[in-house]
């Protein structure tokens, strides 16, 4: 039955997210074409500073529009997942879902898993988009082709990786562990954030009126509690590092990041348990 839930979530969300991915691709293509257009080359090759000034203005506007579109696509994805969870679980659309022989934890898990997959895909699309966009911009300024830049990008990253390994080896703290924690935070951050959002939405359903508003209030309360707890524990980590050896101060970076990841995971697990309990025991559809 869990497999059927995944299939249902896929069919229900694929159109919206495929459109978002297509929008990111179209935005990237449009941005790249702007910097490869003959008009752009004419501006760069213009006599005096007028052509360069106009090219700079157009490039700034293009970058701003590009960033706005990317950020808009990302937050549109998050907003859609929130609205879908609310409507398909706690509104009238949820009547059919809750007639199925499935447990509350299966419903939440399928929504979190599929939502996380889509957000990861959005992340990857955004990284590819940024790479292509800036390659096109560098190509316009340098006069080199995008394919030439792509060929030398590999050499650049190989040299950068060597420099990073040398840097991590010279740092007075374990740079590899910091990099591992950074990757773990990026990977775990997506499902953790979604679980906290869904948990706040579930808590908002405990109220008879203004459920959406109360969900926002619950989310704000969770974030305030998270900030206070994180600040206290980070302060404790800094104090412990400051009282230790001088080199231990650099260990604060690792311990601080570990504290943030641990708190987010604990909050996510708590919100997951709350959502499962409310769906299974205290469901109140609108």
RODO-2510 file (C-alpha; in nm, 4 decimals, decimal comma):
residues 286
     n   res          X          Y          Z
     1     x     0,0000     0,0000     0,0000
     2     x     0,2928     0,2334     0,0654
     3     x     0,3975     0,1883    -0,2970
     4     x     0,0505     0,2968    -0,4091
     5     x     0,0805     0,6085    -0,1933
     6     x     0,4089     0,6940    -0,3619
     7     x     0,2497     0,6412    -0,7030
     8     x    -0,0452     0,8602    -0,6041
     9     x     0,1864     1,1377    -0,4802
    10     x     0,3917     1,1181    -0,7972
    11     x     0,0893     1,1500    -1,0240
    12     x    -0,0522     1,4346    -0,8146
    13     x     0,2658     1,6430    -0,8045
    14     x     0,4574     1,5630    -1,1224
    15     x     0,2785     1,8160    -1,3444
    16     x     0,3503     2,1120    -1,1191
    17     x     0,7124     2,0201    -1,0556
    18     x     0,7845     1,9314    -1,4152
    19     x     0,6504     2,2763    -1,5064
    20     x     0,8787     2,4326    -1,2448
    21     x     1,1779     2,2411    -1,3791
    22     x     1,0841     2,3474    -1,7317
    23     x     1,0574     2,7084    -1,6102
    24     x     1,4067     2,6882    -1,4605
    25     x     1,5365     2,5425    -1,7875
    26     x     1,3636     2,8120    -1,9909
    27     x     1,4975     3,0860    -1,7631
    28     x     1,8491     2,9460    -1,7983
    29     x     1,8213     2,9272    -2,1769
    30     x     1,6856     3,2815    -2,1955
    31     x     1,9657     3,4131    -1,9754
    32     x     2,2312     3,2339    -2,1783
    33     x     2,0864     3,3623    -2,5065
    34     x     2,0883     3,7201    -2,3770
    35     x     2,4652     3,7074    -2,3315
    36     x     2,5173     3,5346    -2,6677
    37     x     2,2937     3,7689    -2,8662
    38     x     2,4503     3,9936    -3,1365
    39     x     2,3043     4,2956    -2,9562
    40     x     2,5116     4,2078    -2,6505
    41     x     2,8312     4,1745    -2,8573
    42     x     2,7603     4,5099    -3,0253
    43     x     2,7279     4,6743    -2,6847
    44     x     3,0562     4,5245    -2,5654
    45     x     3,2298     4,6291    -2,8841
    46     x     3,0878     4,9794    -2,8829
    47     x     3,3221     5,2744    -2,9026
    48     x     3,4015     5,4592    -2,5825
    49     x     3,2464     5,3768    -2,2513
    50     x     2,8819     5,4052    -2,3626
    51     x     2,8681     5,0513    -2,4984
    52     x     3,0350     4,9068    -2,1912
    53     x     2,8041     5,1027    -1,9605
    54     x     2,4953     4,9832    -2,1444
    55     x     2,6259     4,6255    -2,1369
    56     x     2,6858     4,6502    -1,7637
    57     x     2,3334     4,7833    -1,7030
    58     x     2,1759     4,5081    -1,9113
    59     x     2,3865     4,2419    -1,7384
    60     x     2,2889     4,3627    -1,3921
    61     x     1,9201     4,3670    -1,4857
    62     x     1,9481     4,0222    -1,6447
    63     x     2,1171     3,8793    -1,3342
    64     x     1,8577     4,0356    -1,1021
    65     x     1,5690     3,9008    -1,3109
    66     x     1,7375     3,5609    -1,3289
    67     x     1,7887     3,5434    -0,9507
    68     x     1,4304     3,6521    -0,8852
    69     x     1,2952     3,3832    -1,1173
    70     x     1,5098     3,1111    -0,9559
    71     x     1,4181     3,2137    -0,6024
    72     x     1,0544     3,2374    -0,7068
    73     x     1,0615     2,8862    -0,8507
    74     x     1,2142     2,7455    -0,5307
    75     x     0,9652     2,9094    -0,2957
    76     x     0,6788     2,8209    -0,5293
    77     x     0,7803     2,4554    -0,4880
    78     x     0,7817     2,4821    -0,1068
    79     x     0,4507     2,6692    -0,1028
    80     x     0,2902     2,4119    -0,3294
    81     x     0,4017     2,1248    -0,1042
    82     x     0,2568     2,3035     0,1998
    83     x    -0,0759     2,3772     0,0318
    84     x    -0,0991     2,0262    -0,1075
    85     x    -0,0298     1,8672     0,2313
    86     x    -0,2973     2,0840     0,3929
    87     x    -0,5622     2,0249     0,1273
    88     x    -0,5006     1,6556     0,0673
    89     x    -0,4760     1,5675     0,4367
    90     x    -0,7028     1,8022     0,6328
    91     x    -0,9480     1,9450     0,3791
    92     x    -1,2342     1,7757     0,1951
    93     x    -0,9869     1,6255    -0,0538
    94     x    -0,8587     1,4092     0,2305
    95     x    -1,1807     1,2073     0,2667
    96     x    -1,0773     0,9689    -0,0090
    97     x    -0,7216     0,9420     0,1234
    98     x    -0,8333     0,8522     0,4741
    99     x    -1,0678     0,5804     0,3519
   100     x    -0,7668     0,3819     0,2314
   101     x    -0,6296     0,1072     0,4589
   102     x    -0,3117     0,3004     0,5417
   103     x    -0,1589     0,4265     0,8638
   104     x    -0,0948     0,7898     0,9474
   105     x     0,2819     0,7434     0,9421
   106     x     0,2596     0,5991     0,5886
   107     x     0,0687     0,9041     0,4661
   108     x     0,3179     1,1481     0,6150
   109     x     0,6190     0,9442     0,5029
   110     x     0,5003     0,9233     0,1418
   111     x     0,4397     1,2986     0,1277
   112     x     0,7741     1,3826     0,2879
   113     x     0,9692     1,1372     0,0722
   114     x     0,8166     1,2512    -0,2569
   115     x     0,8353     1,6178    -0,1583
   116     x     1,2037     1,5804    -0,0668
   117     x     1,2787     1,4142    -0,4011
   118     x     1,1220     1,7048    -0,5869
   119     x     1,3070     1,9654    -0,3801
   120     x     1,6370     1,7834    -0,4400
   121     x     1,5637     1,7905    -0,8139
   122     x     1,4900     2,1626    -0,7911
   123     x     1,8232     2,2108    -0,6120
   124     x     2,0129     2,0201    -0,8812
   125     x     1,8351     2,2103    -1,1587
   126     x     1,9227     2,5415    -0,9907
   127     x     2,2916     2,4470    -0,9576
   128     x     2,3092     2,3428    -1,3224
   129     x     2,1244     2,6591    -1,4199
   130     x     2,3620     2,8861    -1,2279
   131     x     2,6623     2,7124    -1,3840
   132     x     2,5299     2,7522    -1,7391
   133     x     2,4216     3,1118    -1,6782
   134     x     2,7593     3,2269    -1,5493
   135     x     2,9455     3,0365    -1,8185
   136     x     2,7407     3,2275    -2,0773
   137     x     2,8130     3,5568    -1,9003
   138     x     3,1881     3,4859    -1,8754
   139     x     3,1861     3,3836    -2,2397
   140     x     3,0347     3,7181    -2,3380
   141     x     3,2929     3,9169    -2,1414
   142     x     3,5973     3,7067    -2,2344
   143     x     3,5097     3,6411    -2,5974
   144     x     3,5723     3,2694    -2,5558
   145     x     3,3115     3,0128    -2,6524
   146     x     3,1039     2,8359    -2,3899
   147     x     3,2459     2,5008    -2,5039
   148     x     3,6014     2,6282    -2,4522
   149     x     3,5083     2,7394    -2,1021
   150     x     3,3476     2,4027    -2,0311
   151     x     3,6682     2,2285    -2,1325
   152     x     3,8709     2,4407    -1,8914
   153     x     3,6125     2,4244    -1,6126
   154     x     3,7193     2,0683    -1,5397
   155     x     4,0809     2,1811    -1,4995
   156     x     3,9681     2,4655    -1,2759
   157     x     3,7752     2,2371    -1,0422
   158     x     4,0606     1,9868    -1,0305
   159     x     4,3021     2,2620    -0,9313
   160     x     4,0518     2,4006    -0,6814
   161     x     4,0069     2,0562    -0,5246
   162     x     4,3847     2,0265    -0,4818
   163     x     4,3977     2,3674    -0,3149
   164     x     4,1066     2,2722    -0,0874
   165     x     4,2790     1,9493     0,0169
   166     x     4,5959     2,1425     0,0952
   167     x     4,3950     2,4007     0,2884
   168     x     4,2127     2,1370     0,4917
   169     x     4,5442     1,9737     0,5688
   170     x     4,6858     2,3019     0,7054
   171     x     4,3819     2,4028     0,9088
   172     x     4,4093     2,3649     1,2884
   173     x     4,0846     2,1668     1,2900
   174     x     3,9512     1,8710     1,0943
   175     x     3,8390     2,0293     0,7682
   176     x     3,7188     1,6972     0,6290
   177     x     3,4746     1,6503     0,9155
   178     x     3,3485     2,0057     0,8596
   179     x     3,2877     1,9269     0,4925
   180     x     3,1069     1,6034     0,5861
   181     x     2,8877     1,7922     0,8327
   182     x     2,8144     2,0564     0,5697
   183     x     2,7006     1,7912     0,3199
   184     x     2,4964     1,6150     0,5898
   185     x     2,3276     1,9432     0,6773
   186     x     2,2382     2,0090     0,3133
   187     x     2,0980     1,6578     0,2655
   188     x     1,9068     1,6364     0,5932
   189     x     1,7906     1,9964     0,5742
   190     x     1,5288     1,9285     0,3064
   191     x     1,3224     1,6553     0,4797
   192     x     1,3754     1,8218     0,8185
   193     x     1,2389     2,1542     0,6947
   194     x     0,9403     1,9868     0,5294
   195     x     0,8638     1,7851     0,8425
   196     x     0,8686     2,0999     1,0555
   197     x     0,6382     2,2765     0,8103
   198     x     0,3992     1,9812     0,7973
   199     x     0,4103     1,9490     1,1758
   200     x     0,3098     2,3124     1,2153
   201     x     0,0230     2,2615     0,9685
   202     x    -0,0911     1,9568     1,1670
   203     x    -0,0803     2,1492     1,4950
   204     x    -0,2917     2,4220     1,3369
   205     x    -0,5689     2,1673     1,2779
   206     x    -0,6208     2,1342     1,6543
   207     x    -0,8004     2,4686     1,6504
   208     x    -1,1626     2,5052     1,5503
   209     x    -1,1184     2,8331     1,3638
   210     x    -0,8440     3,0124     1,1705
   211     x    -0,6489     2,6930     1,1163
   212     x    -0,4155     2,8410     0,8571
   213     x    -0,3349     3,1360     1,0818
   214     x    -0,2753     2,9075     1,3794
   215     x    -0,0476     2,6891     1,1664
   216     x     0,1599     2,9995     1,0909
   217     x     0,1678     3,0830     1,4626
   218     x     0,2763     2,7276     1,5474
   219     x     0,5526     2,7415     1,2882
   220     x     0,6734     3,0743     1,4254
   221     x     0,6743     2,9256     1,7760
   222     x     0,8771     2,6252     1,6609
   223     x     1,1296     2,8501     1,4845
   224     x     1,1656     3,0765     1,7891
   225     x     1,2206     2,7750     2,0150
   226     x     1,4731     2,6382     1,7651
   227     x     1,6616     2,9684     1,7564
   228     x     1,6748     2,9945     2,1358
   229     x     1,7892     2,6348     2,1825
   230     x     2,0475     2,6605     1,9038
   231     x     2,1860     2,9871     2,0421
   232     x     2,2191     2,8424     2,3931
   233     x     2,3946     2,5262     2,2772
   234     x     2,6223     2,7144     2,0385
   235     x     2,7142     2,9481     2,3228
   236     x     2,7969     2,6473     2,5387
   237     x     3,0127     2,5032     2,2599
   238     x     3,1972     2,8331     2,2181
   239     x     3,2555     2,8636     2,5916
   240     x     3,3896     2,5084     2,6060
   241     x     3,6219     2,5797     2,3127
   242     x     3,7389     2,9105     2,4602
   243     x     3,8232     2,7495     2,7941
   244     x     4,0203     2,4736     2,6252
   245     x     4,3344     2,4873     2,4186
   246     x     4,3798     2,7641     2,1636
   247     x     4,3387     2,5207     1,8756
   248     x     4,0083     2,4047     2,0182
   249     x     3,8504     2,7366     1,9188
   250     x     3,8446     2,6146     1,5589
   251     x     3,6566     2,3063     1,6719
   252     x     3,3666     2,5413     1,7431
   253     x     3,2850     2,5372     1,3723
   254     x     3,2302     2,1619     1,3750
   255     x     3,0471     2,1511     1,7066
   256     x     2,8239     2,4448     1,6103
   257     x     2,7237     2,2820     1,2831
   258     x     2,6670     1,9487     1,4580
   259     x     2,4404     2,1200     1,7114
   260     x     2,2310     2,2778     1,4329
   261     x     2,1920     1,9475     1,2503
   262     x     2,1018     1,7597     1,5694
   263     x     1,8381     2,0160     1,6716
   264     x     1,6815     2,0172     1,3248
   265     x     1,6671     1,6370     1,3184
   266     x     1,5130     1,6201     1,6673
   267     x     1,2529     1,8822     1,5764
   268     x     1,1784     1,6995     1,2522
   269     x     1,1299     1,3678     1,4348
   270     x     0,9030     1,5388     1,6878
   271     x     0,6951     1,7037     1,4150
   272     x     0,6731     1,3722     1,2289
   273     x     0,5426     1,2015     1,5432
   274     x     0,2922     1,4833     1,6024
   275     x     0,1631     1,4689     1,2444
   276     x     0,1276     1,0891     1,2549
   277     x    -0,0551     1,1007     1,5893
   278     x    -0,2968     1,3735     1,4826
   279     x    -0,3780     1,2016     1,1531
   280     x    -0,4314     0,8651     1,3224
   281     x    -0,6042     0,9695     1,6473
   282     x    -0,7331     1,3257     1,6209
   283     x    -0,8210     1,3774     1,2570
   284     x    -1,0735     1,6558     1,2047
   285     x    -1,1382     1,7218     0,8372
   286     x    -1,2817     2,0543     0,7260
***
